[in-house]
Amino acid sequence: MTEEVRLVLPARPELVGVARLTAASLAGTIDFSLNEIEDLKIAVEELCHQLIASGGNTGSLTLTYRVGADTLEVIGTGPSTGPKAPDLPSPHPLSNRILEAVTDDYALDLGHDLAHFRLVKRRAARV
């Protein structure tokens, strides 16, 4: 069974911590390890900052957390300046490497009127 939690907050960098803490709290409910929780917090922060930068700190971010038995999926949406903006940020290669290291899967799309991301983190098998 999957449960869903939705969080809507102003697209301001100082509020990304709320998104991180929500992810950490939900991951704790399905017995993620401390390292897995830290990885998840890093991923949520990185992807939220990408959305905030792409929308120019305007509007709001909507995060949907889908909690499964051993998986947490986070889907984020926010405003985008659109593909025609010359200063539209693109993820730095280091950012991509970090996200590859701390998630099981992620996708980021900044090229539409609505920027969005999806990340998946699975709990490791316990021995």
Secondary structure, 3 states (H helix, E strand, C coil): CCEEEEEEEECCHHHHHHHHHHHHHHHHHCCCCHHHHHHHHHHHHHHHHHHHHHHCCCCEEEEEEEECCCEEEEEEEEECCCCCCCCCCCCCHHHHHHHHHHCCEEEEECCCCEEEEEEEEECCCCC
